[in-house]
């Protein structure tokens, strides 16, 4: 499987390049920073805070692998937040290959998940944090429900 098969993201919103491995415990993905990478300034690289989205896409890909194996399309995950995101570098430099891993911590019956994530380059940790996300079975119904609640 390739990363574009297990994520619902397309075009420039697909931020990860590779699916390296996946098992029950977690997933390992990669992205190489180029001058034309989304959010890259073309000179220094990509701001480290974008690492939160790299982590979120890795977490989303974790479930996407199972869905594709079951013959389904990968569903959208909604990033609810991150706890204790830290970056040891201010920018992911052009030319760097980032290894983005997401380890499943917990998933409940409502598909609320928490992943312990990290970004490494050349064996050094460059960023880490927990990603909280929900993977609704019916995204349209969830959005409609929220809109109905707001209009009341």
DAQUICOR-V116202 format. One record per helix or strand. SS is the DSSP state (alpha for helix, beta for strand). FROM is the first residue (numbers start at 0). TO is the last residue. If there is no record, write none. Layout:
ss=SS from=FROM to=TO
ss=SS from=FROM to=TO
This chain:
ss=alpha from=2 to=5
ss=alpha from=10 to=12
ss=beta from=17 to=21
ss=beta from=25 to=31
ss=beta from=39 to=39
ss=beta from=44 to=46
ss=alpha from=47 to=68
ss=beta from=77 to=86
ss=beta from=90 to=92
ss=beta from=96 to=106
ss=beta from=111 to=120
ss=beta from=123 to=133
ss=alpha from=138 to=150
